[in-house]
Amino acid sequence: MSKATHDGTVYNKSNNAAFSDVLEKHISRRSMLKTGLGAAGFSLFSGVGLTGCFSSSSSKPDPIPELKLGFDSIACAKKDSVVVAQGYSAQVLAPWGTPINDMAQEWQSDGSNTALDQANSVGQNHDGMYFYSLNDSSTDGLLCINHEYIQQEALHPSGASSDPTSGLRNSAEEIRKEINAHGISVVRVKLIDGSWQVIKNDGYNRRFTAATEMMIGGPLSGHSELVTPFSPTGESTRGTSNNCGNGFTPWGTYLTCEENWPGYFVNTGELSEQQKRIGISTSGGRYGWEDLAGDETEQGSEFSRFNITPMGKGPLEDYRNEANGFGYIVEIDPHDPQSVAVKRTALGRFRHEGCAYGKVEEGKPIAFYSGHDARFEYIYKFVSDALWDPNDADRTDRLTVGAKYMDKGTLYVARFSEDGIGHWLPLTLEGETQTGGNLGDHFGSLAEIILNTAGAADLVGATPMDRPEWTTVDPISGTVYLTLTNNTKRDETNVANPRVNNKFGHIIRWNDSEDSNEFSWDIFVFGAPSDGADDVNLSGLTTSNEFACPDGLAFDARGILWVQTDNSGAMEVKDKTNDQMLAVIPTKLVDASGEADTIHVDNQNELRRFFVGPNGCEITGLTFTPDQKNCFLNVQHPGNWPYSMLATDETPEGETVRPRSATVIIRKDDGGEIGV
């Protein structure tokens, strides 16, 4: 997620033990204990020397496939084009404004497309995404693409202004265009004559925007705090926004995550405790949508609904509860164009960044992991009540299956301990608080806990982290990886984070115990400039793999881990290179002696830079076709790109193009699998 879109305010006012304090004690002990939880992943540490022992000891681990990276790390780059490893080509696909049907005119380079055009075209600022194969094909499928936020200066012909009276953005038409540029695109794509194309007017194509009606599932469905004039029963809401990270399910649905949604609302009155905790504004929404009059008829409040200040006698007379319909994981069935998306409230309400499920086993519950992307926020896990039935993977009533596994279960939050063991703390009425009571002393129902998930996590003593973002699970070992992008508000130093502030971020990982709420954890790699001091460049990164601010994170089906960056304010790296994507195979990492418990600098060349984006961009979103021969990634908020549909074409010096976020297709010139 772009720094420009990140709310840097700290909303966690709890005194819970900082993760940096835990790290200092953990690392000083050199005690990443096996503790009976086993060994599966291995560290990229060079100077710290932690052990890395993670896989389940109760079953024989899966054999590690014969696999190694088949490309050389590329150099840093600062260009108005993309750069990809030698032997690969990169094509632009589905850039912002691409029509998905005949209701939209073609994208206009002067920004003159209408709100109706935008409602029927690919949205702006692509983020998380996933490819759904049709008929097991690797050349034909559905691409689900998140659209995190908008660039008003590119969206409108006259640019942008936060002042609706300035003449730059002062009509309901322009606000509708902004609303329609948010959300998710579902588009059919095919490989035709060697080039990937969006299939216009395909029956699967559809848009979800910040105005699309969606259902509420789980504990908050029908709750009094979800009642609005639009939804008197509290069972539905309008729209989804700030869709950043994503996920997918074993039964074929798409999960989109509502991240910095609080900034879209304003309460000019007195904030409730949960509104303070999550960060609702008291001065104005991010784009000022609440300031212009729109359709105020038939439950309308098209724009004023973003003003959640209580004005009437109750929730049927104003939109005090509108924001309570946001902050969730949203489930979409891309295979059914008539289906209605569902917000799965049981997975918690916060600034979700990504959602990944753990290893699935017949007869066992499914676990979903998600981070809260803000400084000093938490990592969560949801465990289904229902036990996995493999037959559910083939059902066509996919949202019914989603309700089975995602509407009932237990939500947990993570506490990390210095002995390398962490604990999942239940966010239930019986969940114990730090003061010796339970959450039932503070909340009247599970729905109330979910509504203020972060506040409940404060009470049980969760560990504040450094902006938890994307989560992914190693398909070989089952180890869970999560990016901690940065935290420039950190004011303490220690062995693990010896910087005055954590500008560069790191990647953490863990394995859950099979018979308790414990997990074992370790740090996989620290971001840093290659020329950083030893107490900064803790992982011994070189010019071939230096990076900062890990953000997007995904394993492919073979066990290659792909790391995407959002350099943000880490100028020591940003001045050298644009945002990038690197690759590494964690299960192949061993130290010089062949042991798997400690990693030395000898292994640094196993982390390799594969792709660098154009100037001004962030690299985010990643998915592959089943044959692993087509890699889809997203270039978000580029500065002066794309010049053509060939992503590696550089915009000539002195020329300016209207920037378009886009998906980039990477293919190997010899037709082989990506990365090997």
C-alpha positions, -999 to +999 in steps of 0.1 A: +000+000+000+013+034-010+027+057+017+004+084+003-026+063+012-014+052+047-028+069+078+003+073+100-017+081+131-013+057+160-047+046+173-035+019+197-032+037+230-028+005+250+004-002+270+007-037+257+043-050+255+060-038+223+071-064+199+106-048+199+109-056+236+100-092+229+125-094+201+153-080+222+148-107+248+142-134+222+173-127+202+196-122+231+188-157+243+196-173+209+167-195+219+145-203+189+136-235+206+123-266+188+098-271+217+084-302+200+068-281+173+094-293+147+113-277+118+102-265+084+114-230+074+149-216+075+162-181+082+181-157+060+199-143+090+236-137+086+247-118+117+221-128+143+222-166+141+187-176+151+177-212+146+146-218+125+126-249+135+090-251+126+072-280+110+049-304+128+067-331+148+036-353+149+037-362+112+064-369+086+070-337+066+062-336+029+092-342+007+108-310-006+104-309-044+135-305-066+133-268-073+157-239-077+156-204-090+167-202-127+174-165-131+201-141-120+193-112-098+188-080-118+202-046-109+183-018-092+165+006-116+150+041-117+131+043-150+097+051-165+094+014-175+095-020-159+126-041-158+124-079-156+149-107-154+167-117-185+148-142-207+114-128-197+089-104-214+063-082-197+029-071-212+004-045-199-030-060-193-063-044-181-050-010-173-073+015-154-103+025-176-103-006-198-140-012-208-155-045-197-187-041-218-202-018-244-218+004-218-184+021-214-166+041-241-129+034-246-105+050-221-098+086-229-063+100-224-077+134-214-096+119-185-130+127-199-146+093-193-179+096-174-191+080-141-211+055-162-180+047-182-161+041-150-188+018-135-183-004-166-145-003-168-116-016-148-111+005-117-081+025-106-050+016-086-048-021-089-038-041-058-044-077-047-057-101-073-062-138-081-066-158-113-094-184-115-089-209-143-119-219-164-120-256-173-086-261-158-071-239-185-039-219-182-049-197-211-084-188-202-098-176-168-112-149-146-090-122-131-103-106-098-085-073-092-087-050-062-087-012-066-074+003-035-080+041-039-079+068-066-056+093-081-078+123-086-052+141-107-054+113-132-091+105-129-104+140-137-097+161-168-089+192-146-070+174-119-078+171-082-087+193-053-098+187-018-119+218-020-152+209-039-158+247-045-125+251-064-141+242-098-118+212-102-141+186-087-175+201-078-202+179-093-221+148-083-210+133-116-173+135-106-180+121-071-198+091-087-168+086-110-145+084-079-168+060-061-170+038-092-132+038-096-130+020-062-138-017-055-131-048-075-130-058-112-138-093-124-127-097-160-124-126-183-089-128-198-075-151-225-042-158-242-049-152-279-022-153-305+005-150-279-010-120-262-033-118-231-065-099-237-096-087-217-127-103-233-151-074-236-188-081-230-181-115-214-209-128-192-185-131-162-173-095-163-186-073-135-177-045-112-181-040-075-177-004-064-180+017-033-218+019-040-226-018-047-250-035-024-235-063-003-248-086+024-237-088+060-228-123+072-217-137+106-223-122+141-231-087+129-258-097+104-291-081+116-274-064+146-288-031+158-255-013+151-258-022+114-293-006+110-294+023+085-322+039+064-308+018+035-309-014+055-336-012+083-329-049+092-291-044+094-285-073+069-269-053+041-248-023+033-236-003+002-201-006-011-166-017-003-136+006-003-098+007+001-095-029-011-059-036-007-047-071+001-067-102-009-072-139-004-089-169-019-107-200-005-105-237-011-140-236-025-133-212-053-143-177-040-123-145-038-116-126-007-111-088-008-099-069+023-111-035+034-081-017+047-080+021+053-118+025+051-121+047+083-108+077+063-138+077+041-162+087+069-166+117+092-183+122+126-183+159+135-199+151+169-186+129+198-168+098+187-176+065+203-148+044+219-147+020+189-147+050+165-117+065+183-099+031+184-103+025+146-096+060+136-128+077+123-122+113+113-138+143+130-128+168+103-138+153+069-136+122+047-106+115+026-122+127-006-150+148+008-177+127-006-200+137+022-200+174+012-220+172-021-257+165-025-266+134-045-296+111-046-314+117-014-346+098-023-357+063-015-331+056+011-306+075-010-281+096+009-258+088-019-230+109-006-242+122+028-241+086+041-204+091+046-212+117+073-219+094+103-226+122+127-259+114+147-284+140+136-318+123+139-336+105+167-322+071+158-304+050+131-333+051+108-331+089+105-294+093+098-263+073+089-247+070+123-242+033+116-229+035+080-193+029+089-202-002+109-208-019+076-171-016+067-139-031+079-143-067+069-132-095+047-156-095+017-163-128-001-171-128-038-181-157-061-165-147-095-181-178-111-217-165-105-222-131-120-256-128-103-243-135-068-242-108-041-209-103-022-209-110+015-190-093+043-177-120+066-179-102+100-167-132+121-132-127+108-130-094+127-135-057+120-103-037+115-080-024+087-076-058+070-045-064+049-046-097+032-062-130+042-046-165+039-059-199+050-036-225+066-030-260+054-064-277+048-069-312+062-101-333+060-119-334+093-101-304+108-111-267+110-098-241+086-077-212+099-075-178+082-048-153+090-050-115+086-030-085+097-042-050+108-022-026+087-014+003+111+015+010+134+014-009+166-015-031+155-021-068+157-021-102+139-053-122+139-064-158+132-099-171+127-106-208+132-139-222+118-163-242+138-170-264+108-145-292+099-133-294+064-151-316+040-132-320+007-165-324-012-171-287-005-143-277-029-165-288-058-198-273-048-213-246-070-232-229-041-199-213-031-212-185-009-232-211+011-200-230+016-184-197+027-211-192+053-204-227+066-167-220+072-165-182+077-196-172+097-191-193+128-158-199+146-133-183+170-113-152+164-079-150+180-052-123+183-014-130+186+008-125+217+046-130+210+069-142+238+107-140+239+112-177+242+102-182+205+067-193+215+035-172+210-001-176+220-033-171+202-057-153+226-094-158+220-116-128+214-147-143+230-169-133+259-149-159+280-115-146+268-093-136+296-081-100+299-048-087+313-066-075+345-079-110+354-114-107+342-128-116+308-141-098+277-177-104+289-170-078+316-166-052+288-188-064+260-224-076+260-221-100+230-197-115+205-211-090+179-199-061+201-165-076+204-163-080+166-174-044+161-144-032+182-120-060+174-089-039+181-102-026+214-109-062+225-074-072+214-060-044+236-077-058+266-064-094+262-028-082+258-020-087+222+015-077+209+016-044+189+034-050+156+050-028+129+022-025+103+012-062+097+003-065+060+002-095+036+000-131+048+009-162+029+014-199+037+042-221+024+025-250+005+054-273+013+058-268+051+026-250+061+046-222+077+028-188+078+047-157+066+036-121+072+052-088+061+057-061+087+062-031+064+077-005+087+071+016+118+088+050+118+071+058+152+093+032+169+115+051+194+134+023+211+164+003+198+175-033+204+195-061+188+167-071+164+157-035+155+187-014+164+174+016+144+158+046+159+128+038+138+120+008+117+121+023+082+129-009+064+105-035+078+109-073+080+091-106+074+080-127+103+068-164+102+053-189+125+039-224+128+008-233+149+008-261+174-016-289+165-029-294+200-028-260+217-031-223+210+006-219+209+028-211+179+065-210+173+079-179+156+110-164+140+121-135+118+127-146+082+145-115+069+151-078+077+148-052+049+177-028+047+201-010+023+231-030+013+254-003+026+236-001+060+257-006+091+258-040+106+232-030+132+209-020+104+215-046+077+209-074+101+203-100+073+235-091+053+217-080+022+237-071-009+232-049-039+216-079-056+188-081-031+186-050-009+150-040-003+129-020+020+093-021+033+081-056+023+044-055+015+029-079-010+038-115-002+028-147-019+039-183-023+033-199-057+021-236-058+057-248-061+070-232-029+087-201-043+081-170-020+076-138-039+082-105-020+069-072-032+079-038-018+064-004-010+096+017-004+076+045+012+100+068+031+130+044+031+151+068+010+183+048+016+168+022-007+143+043-026+170+065-040+187+035-055+157+016-070+120+017-076+097-008-059+105-043-068+097-080-065+122-106-052+120-144-050+134-170-027+127-207-019+126-210+020+126-247+021+159-249+002+179-227+026+207-243+046+238-231+062+274-237+050+276-270+069+244-283+054+225-278+087+191-263+085+190-245+118+211-214+111+218-194+079+250-176+070+258-150+044+266-178+020+229-181+013+222-144+004+223-151-033+192-173-029+171-141-024+170-126-059+156-095-075+133-105-103+113-074-113+115-036-108+086-013-115+084+022-131+091+055-113+065+065-087+049+031-084+043+004-059+044-033-069+015-053-055-008-082-062+004-115-075-011-146-091-002-174-115-019-196-140-020-233-130+009-243-153+031-216-136+039-201-170+021-168-166+027-145-138+002-116-131+014-087-109+001-051-105+018-017-109+000+008-087+001+046-090+029+049-116+042+083-123+047+085-161+038+050-174+027+030-194+040+043-227+027+013-246+013-021-240+048-034-238+056-028-201+093-026-207+089+003-232+103+034-215+084+067-217+108+090-238+124+118-219+103+149-221+071+131-229+042+128-204+015+102-203-016+101-181-006+074-156-026+042-155-022+015-129-023-019-146-017-056-144+015-068-159+018-103-175+052-118-172+061-148-195+093-167-201+106-162-236+112-200-240+076-208-228+088-224-195+077-219-159+082-186-142+112-183-119+129-216-125 
